[in-house]
């Protein structure tokens, strides 16, 4: 009869530490977009203007997009731009708080840290957090729900 191999307790502890460190390497990043009273978004030292959207182009699946509105009157809504047509607000890309996943199977962002109600597609003060889902492939345009095209932006995966 074979005896089971003897394992040293330190080996198990070292394996646990290695696994924890590996998990940290793949942890999601938070990308913070801030709304300002001068009708701009800022992200990583870049600012939007009515003619130039703020570009958040370093996203990966699982990352969090945090849209901070410290004061003033702002909001966040996704949009569809078609050349030669007016810009349209669309809610399909975002699975907002309180919505069943089956209601938007093609959503590319999911609202997290839900409070009493959704902050997507309304004016708010505070923070809206959106998780980048595996279905996110093509860029997603957005603007301020209040100020519309005066505050544009685009979300993109890194390398796209």
TIVO-2410 file (N, C-alpha, C; in nm, 3 decimals):
# residues 160
REC num residu      c1      c2      c3 atome chaine
REC   1      X   0.084  -0.118   0.000     N      A
REC   1      X   0.000   0.000   0.000    CA      A
REC   1      X   0.088   0.125   0.000     C      A
REC   2      X   0.059   0.216  -0.094     N      A
REC   2      X   0.139   0.338  -0.106    CA      A
REC   2      X   0.098   0.437   0.002     C      A
REC   3      X   0.198   0.506   0.054     N      A
REC   3      X   0.171   0.613   0.149    CA      A
REC   3      X   0.151   0.743   0.071     C      A
REC   4      X   0.057   0.827   0.116     N      A
REC   4      X   0.041   0.956   0.048    CA      A
REC   4      X   0.166   1.040   0.067     C      A
REC   5      X   0.199   1.124  -0.030     N      A
REC   5      X   0.319   1.206  -0.016    CA      A
REC   5      X   0.303   1.304   0.100     C      A
REC   6      X   0.412   1.332   0.165     N      A
REC   6      X   0.412   1.430   0.275    CA      A
REC   6      X   0.428   1.568   0.214     C      A
REC   7      X   0.339   1.656   0.251     N      A
REC   7      X   0.346   1.793   0.200    CA      A
REC   7      X   0.380   1.886   0.314     C      A
REC   8      X   0.469   1.973   0.287     N      A
REC   8      X   0.512   2.068   0.388    CA      A
REC   8      X   0.409   2.181   0.397     C      A
REC   9      X   0.367   2.221   0.520     N      A
REC   9      X   0.266   2.328   0.535    CA      A
REC   9      X   0.310   2.459   0.471     C      A
REC  10      X   0.439   2.486   0.471     N      A
REC  10      X   0.488   2.611   0.412    CA      A
REC  10      X   0.461   2.613   0.262     C      A
REC  11      X   0.468   2.499   0.196     N      A
REC  11      X   0.440   2.491   0.053    CA      A
REC  11      X   0.298   2.536   0.024     C      A
REC  12      X   0.203   2.492   0.106     N      A
REC  12      X   0.063   2.532   0.088    CA      A
REC  12      X   0.047   2.682   0.109     C      A
REC  13      X   0.113   2.737   0.210     N      A
REC  13      X   0.104   2.881   0.237    CA      A
REC  13      X   0.162   2.961   0.120     C      A
REC  14      X   0.274   2.913   0.066     N      A
REC  14      X   0.337   2.984  -0.045    CA      A
REC  14      X   0.247   2.979  -0.169     C      A
REC  15      X   0.182   2.865  -0.192     N      A
REC  15      X   0.090   2.853  -0.304    CA      A
REC  15      X  -0.026   2.951  -0.287     C      A
REC  16      X  -0.080   2.962  -0.166     N      A
REC  16      X  -0.189   3.057  -0.138    CA      A
REC  16      X  -0.147   3.200  -0.164     C      A
REC  17      X  -0.027   3.237  -0.122     N      A
REC  17      X   0.023   3.372  -0.146    CA      A
REC  17      X   0.039   3.398  -0.295     C      A
REC  18      X   0.093   3.299  -0.366     N      A
REC  18      X   0.112   3.315  -0.511    CA      A
REC  18      X  -0.022   3.335  -0.582     C      A
REC  19      X  -0.123   3.259  -0.542     N      A
REC  19      X  -0.255   3.272  -0.603    CA      A
REC  19      X  -0.317   3.409  -0.574     C      A
REC  20      X  -0.300   3.458  -0.452     N      A
REC  20      X  -0.351   3.591  -0.418    CA      A
REC  20      X  -0.283   3.699  -0.501     C      A
REC  21      X  -0.152   3.689  -0.517     N      A
REC  21      X  -0.079   3.787  -0.596    CA      A
REC  21      X  -0.121   3.781  -0.743     C      A
REC  22      X  -0.144   3.661  -0.794     N      A
REC  22      X  -0.187   3.646  -0.933    CA      A
REC  22      X  -0.324   3.709  -0.951     C      A
REC  23      X  -0.412   3.693  -0.856     N      A
REC  23      X  -0.547   3.752  -0.865    CA      A
REC  23      X  -0.538   3.904  -0.868     C      A
REC  24      X  -0.447   3.961  -0.790     N      A
REC  24      X  -0.431   4.106  -0.790    CA      A
REC  24      X  -0.381   4.159  -0.924     C      A
REC  25      X  -0.300   4.081  -0.991     N      A
REC  25      X  -0.248   4.122  -1.121    CA      A
REC  25      X  -0.362   4.142  -1.220     C      A
REC  26      X  -0.467   4.064  -1.208     N      A
REC  26      X  -0.577   4.069  -1.302    CA      A
REC  26      X  -0.698   4.146  -1.249     C      A
REC  27      X  -0.679   4.219  -1.140     N      A
REC  27      X  -0.790   4.295  -1.082    CA      A
REC  27      X  -0.836   4.403  -1.178     C      A
REC  28      X  -0.964   4.433  -1.172     N      A
REC  28      X  -1.022   4.535  -1.259    CA      A
REC  28      X  -0.970   4.673  -1.221     C      A
REC  29      X  -0.958   4.758  -1.320     N      A
REC  29      X  -0.919   4.898  -1.298    CA      A
REC  29      X  -1.044   4.984  -1.292     C      A
REC  30      X  -1.033   5.097  -1.224     N      A
REC  30      X  -1.141   5.195  -1.222    CA      A
REC  30      X  -1.096   5.315  -1.305     C      A
REC  31      X  -1.180   5.358  -1.397     N      A
REC  31      X  -1.154   5.470  -1.487    CA      A
REC  31      X  -1.252   5.581  -1.449     C      A
REC  32      X  -1.200   5.692  -1.398     N      A
REC  32      X  -1.285   5.797  -1.343    CA      A
REC  32      X  -1.299   5.913  -1.441     C      A
REC  33      X  -1.424   5.941  -1.478     N      A
REC  33      X  -1.460   6.055  -1.562    CA      A
REC  33      X  -1.527   6.155  -1.469     C      A
REC  34      X  -1.488   6.281  -1.479     N      A
REC  34      X  -1.544   6.383  -1.389    CA      A
REC  34      X  -1.616   6.491  -1.470     C      A
REC  35      X  -1.739   6.524  -1.428     N      A
REC  35      X  -1.816   6.633  -1.490    CA      A
REC  35      X  -1.781   6.763  -1.418     C      A
REC  36      X  -1.765   6.870  -1.497     N      A
REC  36      X  -1.727   7.000  -1.441    CA      A
REC  36      X  -1.831   7.106  -1.474     C      A
REC  37      X  -1.841   7.210  -1.390     N      A
REC  37      X  -1.939   7.317  -1.414    CA      A
REC  37      X  -1.919   7.391  -1.546     C      A
REC  38      X  -1.797   7.388  -1.601     N      A
REC  38      X  -1.771   7.458  -1.728    CA      A
REC  38      X  -1.811   7.373  -1.849     C      A
REC  39      X  -1.898   7.273  -1.827     N      A
REC  39      X  -1.952   7.186  -1.932    CA      A
REC  39      X  -1.845   7.103  -2.001     C      A
REC  40      X  -1.755   7.046  -1.922     N      A
REC  40      X  -1.655   6.954  -1.975    CA      A
REC  40      X  -1.653   6.827  -1.891     C      A
REC  41      X  -1.609   6.720  -1.956     N      A
REC  41      X  -1.571   6.597  -1.887    CA      A
REC  41      X  -1.419   6.596  -1.884     C      A
REC  42      X  -1.360   6.541  -1.779     N      A
REC  42      X  -1.216   6.518  -1.781    CA      A
REC  42      X  -1.189   6.371  -1.750     C      A
REC  43      X  -1.081   6.321  -1.811     N      A
REC  43      X  -1.035   6.185  -1.788    CA      A
REC  43      X  -0.885   6.179  -1.815     C      A
REC  44      X  -0.809   6.135  -1.715     N      A
REC  44      X  -0.663   6.119  -1.730    CA      A
REC  44      X  -0.596   6.241  -1.793     C      A
REC  45      X  -0.630   6.359  -1.748     N      A
REC  45      X  -0.567   6.481  -1.798    CA      A
REC  45      X  -0.622   6.532  -1.928     C      A
REC  46      X  -0.721   6.464  -1.985     N      A
REC  46      X  -0.783   6.508  -2.110    CA      A
REC  46      X  -0.920   6.569  -2.077     C      A
REC  47      X  -0.959   6.669  -2.154     N      A
REC  47      X  -1.089   6.733  -2.133    CA      A
REC  47      X  -1.169   6.733  -2.263     C      A
REC  48      X  -1.300   6.729  -2.247     N      A
REC  48      X  -1.389   6.735  -2.363    CA      A
REC  48      X  -1.419   6.880  -2.398     C      A
REC  49      X  -1.471   6.899  -2.517     N      A
REC  49      X  -1.530   7.026  -2.561    CA      A
REC  49      X  -1.648   6.987  -2.648     C      A
REC  50      X  -1.728   7.083  -2.687     N      A
REC  50      X  -1.843   7.051  -2.773    CA      A
REC  50      X  -1.797   6.987  -2.904     C      A
REC  51      X  -1.677   7.021  -2.950     N      A
REC  51      X  -1.626   6.968  -3.077    CA      A
REC  51      X  -1.539   6.843  -3.060     C      A
REC  52      X  -1.495   6.815  -2.936     N      A
REC  52      X  -1.403   6.705  -2.913    CA      A
REC  52      X  -1.447   6.622  -2.792     C      A
REC  53      X  -1.491   6.498  -2.813     N      A
REC  53      X  -1.531   6.416  -2.699    CA      A
REC  53      X  -1.411   6.377  -2.612     C      A
REC  54      X  -1.434   6.359  -2.483     N      A
REC  54      X  -1.330   6.303  -2.399    CA      A
REC  54      X  -1.322   6.155  -2.436     C      A
REC  55      X  -1.200   6.105  -2.452     N      A
REC  55      X  -1.180   5.968  -2.497    CA      A
REC  55      X  -1.130   5.882  -2.381     C      A
REC  56      X  -1.208   5.781  -2.347     N      A
REC  56      X  -1.170   5.682  -2.247    CA      A
REC  56      X  -1.141   5.556  -2.328     C      A
REC  57      X  -1.013   5.538  -2.365     N      A
REC  57      X  -0.979   5.436  -2.463    CA      A
REC  57      X  -0.885   5.328  -2.410     C      A
REC  58      X  -0.893   5.305  -2.280     N      A
REC  58      X  -0.804   5.205  -2.220    CA      A
REC  58      X  -0.882   5.105  -2.134     C      A
REC  59      X  -1.004   5.076  -2.174     N      A
REC  59      X  -1.090   4.985  -2.098    CA      A
REC  59      X  -1.061   4.838  -2.128     C      A
REC  60      X  -1.092   4.753  -2.031     N      A
REC  60      X  -1.084   4.608  -2.047    CA      A
REC  60      X  -1.206   4.547  -1.980     C      A
REC  61      X  -1.243   4.429  -2.022     N      A
REC  61      X  -1.355   4.359  -1.961    CA      A
REC  61      X  -1.334   4.351  -1.810     C      A
REC  62      X  -1.439   4.382  -1.736     N      A
REC  62      X  -1.434   4.378  -1.590    CA      A
REC  62      X  -1.397   4.510  -1.526     C      A
REC  63      X  -1.343   4.604  -1.605     N      A
REC  63      X  -1.310   4.735  -1.551    CA      A
REC  63      X  -1.436   4.810  -1.509     C      A
REC  64      X  -1.418   4.910  -1.425     N      A
REC  64      X  -1.527   4.996  -1.380    CA      A
REC  64      X  -1.506   5.135  -1.437     C      A
REC  65      X  -1.611   5.189  -1.497     N      A
REC  65      X  -1.613   5.329  -1.541    CA      A
REC  65      X  -1.692   5.403  -1.435     C      A
REC  66      X  -1.625   5.495  -1.366     N      A
REC  66      X  -1.692   5.574  -1.262    CA      A
REC  66      X  -1.714   5.715  -1.316     C      A
REC  67      X  -1.838   5.758  -1.320     N      A
REC  67      X  -1.873   5.891  -1.370    CA      A
REC  67      X  -1.911   5.976  -1.249     C      A
REC  68      X  -1.820   6.066  -1.213     N      A
REC  68      X  -1.840   6.150  -1.095    CA      A
REC  68      X  -1.902   6.283  -1.133     C      A
REC  69      X  -2.005   6.319  -1.059     N      A
REC  69      X  -2.070   6.449  -1.072    CA      A
REC  69      X  -2.064   6.512  -0.933     C      A
REC  70      X  -1.955   6.588  -0.904     N      A
REC  70      X  -1.937   6.641  -0.770    CA      A
REC  70      X  -2.038   6.750  -0.734     C      A
REC  71      X  -2.090   6.817  -0.830     N      A
REC  71      X  -2.187   6.924  -0.806    CA      A
REC  71      X  -2.240   6.971  -0.939     C      A
REC  72      X  -2.329   7.064  -0.933     N      A
REC  72      X  -2.386   7.112  -1.059    CA      A
REC  72      X  -2.501   7.024  -1.101     C      A
REC  73      X  -2.531   7.027  -1.227     N      A
REC  73      X  -2.647   6.958  -1.279    CA      A
REC  73      X  -2.604   6.881  -1.403     C      A
REC  74      X  -2.564   6.756  -1.385     N      A
REC  74      X  -2.515   6.673  -1.495    CA      A
REC  74      X  -2.573   6.532  -1.484     C      A
REC  75      X  -2.555   6.454  -1.589     N      A
REC  75      X  -2.595   6.315  -1.591    CA      A
REC  75      X  -2.521   6.243  -1.702     C      A
REC  76      X  -2.542   6.114  -1.716     N      A
REC  76      X  -2.471   6.032  -1.814    CA      A
REC  76      X  -2.572   5.949  -1.891     C      A
REC  77      X  -2.564   5.955  -2.025     N      A
REC  77      X  -2.652   5.875  -2.111    CA      A
REC  77      X  -2.572   5.831  -2.233     C      A
REC  78      X  -2.594   5.709  -2.278     N      A
REC  78      X  -2.530   5.661  -2.400    CA      A
REC  78      X  -2.609   5.711  -2.520     C      A
REC  79      X  -2.538   5.728  -2.631     N      A
REC  79      X  -2.599   5.785  -2.752    CA      A
REC  79      X  -2.560   5.706  -2.875     C      A
REC  80      X  -2.638   5.727  -2.981     N      A
REC  80      X  -2.607   5.669  -3.111    CA      A
REC  80      X  -2.591   5.784  -3.209     C      A
REC  81      X  -2.474   5.788  -3.273     N      A
REC  81      X  -2.446   5.892  -3.373    CA      A
REC  81      X  -2.449   5.828  -3.511     C      A
REC  82      X  -2.531   5.884  -3.598     N      A
REC  82      X  -2.538   5.839  -3.737    CA      A
REC  82      X  -2.513   5.962  -3.824     C      A
REC  83      X  -2.410   5.958  -3.909     N      A
REC  83      X  -2.381   6.074  -3.994    CA      A
REC  83      X  -2.505   6.117  -4.073     C      A
REC  84      X  -2.533   6.247  -4.069     N      A
REC  84      X  -2.646   6.302  -4.143    CA      A
REC  84      X  -2.778   6.294  -4.068     C      A
REC  85      X  -2.777   6.236  -3.948     N      A
REC  85      X  -2.899   6.224  -3.867    CA      A
REC  85      X  -2.875   6.284  -3.729     C      A
REC  86      X  -2.982   6.321  -3.661     N      A
REC  86      X  -2.964   6.373  -3.525    CA      A
REC  86      X  -2.914   6.262  -3.432     C      A
REC  87      X  -2.837   6.301  -3.331     N      A
REC  87      X  -2.791   6.207  -3.229    CA      A
REC  87      X  -2.911   6.160  -3.148     C      A
REC  88      X  -2.913   6.031  -3.116     N      A
REC  88      X  -3.024   5.971  -3.043    CA      A
REC  88      X  -2.974   5.915  -2.911     C      A
REC  89      X  -3.045   5.945  -2.803     N      A
REC  89      X  -3.014   5.884  -2.675    CA      A
REC  89      X  -3.064   5.739  -2.677     C      A
REC  90      X  -2.978   5.647  -2.632     N      A
REC  90      X  -3.016   5.506  -2.628    CA      A
REC  90      X  -2.980   5.448  -2.492     C      A
REC  91      X  -3.064   5.360  -2.444     N      A
REC  91      X  -3.038   5.298  -2.314    CA      A
REC  91      X  -2.999   5.151  -2.328     C      A
REC  92      X  -3.004   5.098  -2.449     N      A
REC  92      X  -2.975   4.956  -2.472    CA      A
REC  92      X  -2.835   4.912  -2.425     C      A
REC  93      X  -2.731   4.995  -2.438     N      A
REC  93      X  -2.598   4.947  -2.400    CA      A
REC  93      X  -2.578   4.926  -2.251     C      A
REC  94      X  -2.668   4.982  -2.167     N      A
REC  94      X  -2.645   4.978  -2.022    CA      A
REC  94      X  -2.756   4.900  -1.951     C      A
REC  95      X  -2.715   4.802  -1.873     N      A
REC  95      X  -2.807   4.731  -1.785    CA      A
REC  95      X  -2.809   4.811  -1.656     C      A
REC  96      X  -2.913   4.892  -1.639     N      A
REC  96      X  -2.924   4.982  -1.525    CA      A
REC  96      X  -2.973   4.907  -1.401     C      A
REC  97      X  -2.953   4.968  -1.287     N      A
REC  97      X  -3.000   4.910  -1.161    CA      A
REC  97      X  -3.149   4.880  -1.171     C      A
REC  98      X  -3.187   4.764  -1.124     N      A
REC  98      X  -3.327   4.725  -1.123    CA      A
REC  98      X  -3.374   4.656  -1.249     C      A
REC  99      X  -3.293   4.654  -1.355     N      A
REC  99      X  -3.332   4.587  -1.479    CA      A
REC  99      X  -3.285   4.442  -1.478     C      A
REC 100      X  -3.370   4.354  -1.525     N      A
REC 100      X  -3.334   4.212  -1.534    CA      A
REC 100      X  -3.235   4.192  -1.649     C      A
REC 101      X  -3.131   4.112  -1.628     N      A
REC 101      X  -3.035   4.087  -1.736    CA      A
REC 101      X  -3.101   4.038  -1.865     C      A
REC 102      X  -3.209   3.965  -1.853     N      A
REC 102      X  -3.277   3.913  -1.973    CA      A
REC 102      X  -3.344   4.025  -2.054     C      A
REC 103      X  -3.365   4.143  -1.992     N      A
REC 103      X  -3.428   4.254  -2.064    CA      A
REC 103      X  -3.331   4.321  -2.161     C      A
REC 104      X  -3.201   4.305  -2.138     N      A
REC 104      X  -3.099   4.365  -2.225    CA      A
REC 104      X  -2.985   4.265  -2.244     C      A
REC 105      X  -3.008   4.160  -2.319     N      A
REC 105      X  -2.903   4.058  -2.336    CA      A
REC 105      X  -2.779   4.109  -2.409     C      A
REC 106      X  -2.791   4.219  -2.482     N      A
REC 106      X  -2.677   4.274  -2.557    CA      A
REC 106      X  -2.612   4.393  -2.487     C      A
REC 107      X  -2.647   4.417  -2.361     N      A
REC 107      X  -2.586   4.528  -2.286    CA      A
REC 107      X  -2.435   4.509  -2.280     C      A
REC 108      X  -2.361   4.619  -2.285     N      A
REC 108      X  -2.215   4.613  -2.280    CA      A
REC 108      X  -2.160   4.674  -2.151     C      A
REC 109      X  -2.246   4.741  -2.076     N      A
REC 109      X  -2.210   4.799  -1.947    CA      A
REC 109      X  -2.319   4.763  -1.847     C      A
REC 110      X  -2.280   4.745  -1.720     N      A
REC 110      X  -2.377   4.713  -1.615    CA      A
REC 110      X  -2.355   4.807  -1.499     C      A
REC 111      X  -2.461   4.875  -1.457     N      A
REC 111      X  -2.453   4.965  -1.343    CA      A
REC 111      X  -2.432   4.882  -1.216     C      A
REC 112      X  -2.336   4.925  -1.135     N      A
REC 112      X  -2.306   4.857  -1.008    CA      A
REC 112      X  -2.313   4.959  -0.895     C      A
REC 113      X  -2.303   4.912  -0.773     N      A
REC 113      X  -2.316   4.996  -0.654    CA      A
REC 113      X  -2.448   5.072  -0.655     C      A
REC 114      X  -2.554   4.998  -0.678     N      A
REC 114      X  -2.686   5.058  -0.687    CA      A
REC 114      X  -2.732   5.109  -0.551     C      A
REC 115      X  -2.789   5.226  -0.554     N      A
REC 115      X  -2.850   5.282  -0.433    CA      A
REC 115      X  -3.000   5.261  -0.442     C      A
REC 116      X  -3.073   5.365  -0.409     N      A
REC 116      X  -3.220   5.356  -0.411    CA      A
REC 116      X  -3.274   5.340  -0.553     C      A
REC 117      X  -3.204   5.398  -0.650     N      A
REC 117      X  -3.249   5.389  -0.789    CA      A
REC 117      X  -3.130   5.410  -0.882     C      A
REC 118      X  -3.156   5.395  -1.010     N      A
REC 118      X  -3.050   5.411  -1.109    CA      A
REC 118      X  -3.007   5.558  -1.120     C      A
REC 119      X  -2.881   5.577  -1.158     N      A
REC 119      X  -2.830   5.711  -1.188    CA      A
REC 119      X  -2.805   5.725  -1.338     C      A
REC 120      X  -2.837   5.621  -1.414     N      A
REC 120      X  -2.816   5.621  -1.558    CA      A
REC 120      X  -2.935   5.689  -1.627     C      A
REC 121      X  -2.906   5.790  -1.710     N      A
REC 121      X  -3.011   5.858  -1.786    CA      A
REC 121      X  -3.092   5.957  -1.705     C      A
REC 122      X  -3.035   6.006  -1.596     N      A
REC 122      X  -3.099   6.109  -1.513    CA      A
REC 122      X  -2.992   6.205  -1.463     C      A
REC 123      X  -3.034   6.321  -1.415     N      A
REC 123      X  -2.940   6.413  -1.351    CA      A
REC 123      X  -2.914   6.362  -1.209     C      A
REC 124      X  -2.791   6.371  -1.164     N      A
REC 124      X  -2.757   6.325  -1.029    CA      A
REC 124      X  -2.635   6.399  -0.978     C      A
REC 125      X  -2.613   6.390  -0.850     N      A
REC 125      X  -2.489   6.433  -0.786    CA      A
REC 125      X  -2.432   6.311  -0.718     C      A
REC 126      X  -2.305   6.287  -0.736     N      A
REC 126      X  -2.242   6.170  -0.676    CA      A
REC 126      X  -2.168   6.090  -0.780     C      A
REC 127      X  -2.184   5.958  -0.776     N      A
REC 127      X  -2.105   5.870  -0.861    CA      A
REC 127      X  -2.192   5.762  -0.924     C      A
REC 128      X  -2.174   5.742  -1.053     N      A
REC 128      X  -2.236   5.634  -1.128    CA      A
REC 128      X  -2.123   5.538  -1.165     C      A
REC 129      X  -2.140   5.409  -1.133     N      A
REC 129      X  -2.036   5.311  -1.165    CA      A
REC 129      X  -2.092   5.209  -1.262     C      A
REC 130      X  -2.015   5.186  -1.369     N      A
REC 130      X  -2.054   5.093  -1.475    CA      A
REC 130      X  -1.943   4.990  -1.495     C      A
REC 131      X  -1.980   4.863  -1.494     N      A
REC 131      X  -1.884   4.756  -1.519    CA      A
REC 131      X  -1.882   4.725  -1.668     C      A
REC 132      X  -1.761   4.710  -1.724     N      A
REC 132      X  -1.745   4.674  -1.865    CA      A
REC 132      X  -1.768   4.523  -1.877     C      A
REC 133      X  -1.869   4.486  -1.955     N      A
REC 133      X  -1.908   4.346  -1.971    CA      A
REC 133      X  -1.831   4.280  -2.087     C      A
REC 134      X  -1.825   4.148  -2.090     N      A
REC 134      X  -1.757   4.077  -2.200    CA      A
REC 134      X  -1.818   4.105  -2.337     C      A
REC 135      X  -1.942   4.151  -2.342     N      A
REC 135      X  -2.009   4.182  -2.468    CA      A
REC 135      X  -1.962   4.315  -2.528     C      A
REC 136      X  -1.884   4.393  -2.453     N      A
REC 136      X  -1.835   4.523  -2.500    CA      A
REC 136      X  -1.731   4.499  -2.609     C      A
REC 137      X  -1.759   4.544  -2.730     N      A
REC 137      X  -1.665   4.526  -2.843    CA      A
REC 137      X  -1.640   4.658  -2.914     C      A
REC 138      X  -1.746   4.726  -2.958     N      A
REC 138      X  -1.735   4.850  -3.034    CA      A
REC 138      X  -1.742   4.971  -2.941     C      A
REC 139      X  -1.685   5.085  -2.982     N      A
REC 139      X  -1.692   5.206  -2.899    CA      A
REC 139      X  -1.837   5.243  -2.865     C      A
REC 140      X  -1.853   5.302  -2.747     N      A
REC 140      X  -1.984   5.349  -2.700    CA      A
REC 140      X  -1.972   5.500  -2.676     C      A
REC 141      X  -2.054   5.575  -2.747     N      A
REC 141      X  -2.056   5.721  -2.730    CA      A
REC 141      X  -2.154   5.759  -2.620     C      A
REC 142      X  -2.124   5.870  -2.555     N      A
REC 142      X  -2.212   5.919  -2.449    CA      A
REC 142      X  -2.207   6.071  -2.447     C      A
REC 143      X  -2.302   6.129  -2.377     N      A
REC 143      X  -2.293   6.272  -2.344    CA      A
REC 143      X  -2.365   6.298  -2.214     C      A
REC 144      X  -2.357   6.423  -2.169     N      A
REC 144      X  -2.425   6.463  -2.047    CA      A
REC 144      X  -2.575   6.461  -2.073     C      A
REC 145      X  -2.649   6.396  -1.986     N      A
REC 145      X  -2.793   6.386  -2.002    CA      A
REC 145      X  -2.859   6.524  -2.001     C      A
REC 146      X  -2.798   6.620  -1.934     N      A
REC 146      X  -2.853   6.755  -1.923    CA      A
REC 146      X  -2.805   6.844  -2.036     C      A
REC 147      X  -2.675   6.847  -2.060     N      A
REC 147      X  -2.614   6.942  -2.154    CA      A
REC 147      X  -2.592   6.886  -2.294     C      A
REC 148      X  -2.629   6.761  -2.314     N      A
REC 148      X  -2.629   6.695  -2.445    CA      A
REC 148      X  -2.494   6.706  -2.516     C      A
REC 149      X  -2.495   6.749  -2.641     N      A
REC 149      X  -2.375   6.749  -2.726    CA      A
REC 149      X  -2.267   6.845  -2.678     C      A
REC 150      X  -2.298   6.934  -2.585     N      A
REC 150      X  -2.195   7.023  -2.530    CA      A
REC 150      X  -2.093   6.945  -2.447     C      A
REC 151      X  -2.129   6.824  -2.404     N      A
REC 151      X  -2.040   6.742  -2.320    CA      A
REC 151      X  -2.033   6.599  -2.375     C      A
REC 152      X  -1.960   6.577  -2.487     N      A
REC 152      X  -1.953   6.443  -2.545    CA      A
REC 152      X  -1.837   6.360  -2.491     C      A
REC 153      X  -1.849   6.229  -2.511     N      A
REC 153      X  -1.741   6.139  -2.475    CA      A
REC 153      X  -1.755   6.006  -2.546     C      A
REC 154      X  -1.650   5.926  -2.541     N      A
REC 154      X  -1.649   5.793  -2.603    CA      A
REC 154      X  -1.577   5.695  -2.512     C      A
REC 155      X  -1.634   5.576  -2.497     N      A
REC 155      X  -1.572   5.466  -2.424    CA      A
REC 155      X  -1.525   5.363  -2.525     C      A
REC 156      X  -1.398   5.317  -2.511     N      A
REC 156      X  -1.342   5.218  -2.604    CA      A
REC 156      X  -1.256   5.119  -2.526     C      A
REC 157      X  -1.248   4.998  -2.580     N      A
REC 157      X  -1.155   4.900  -2.526    CA      A
REC 157      X  -1.013   4.939  -2.562     C      A
REC 158      X  -0.920   4.904  -2.476     N      A
REC 158      X  -0.779   4.930  -2.503    CA      A
REC 158      X  -0.739   4.856  -2.631     C      A
REC 159      X  -0.672   4.926  -2.720     N      A
REC 159      X  -0.627   4.865  -2.844    CA      A
REC 159      X  -0.726   4.866  -2.957     C      A
REC 160      X  -0.847   4.916  -2.934     N      A
REC 160      X  -0.947   4.923  -3.043    CA      A
REC 160      X  -0.954   5.062  -3.103     C      A
***
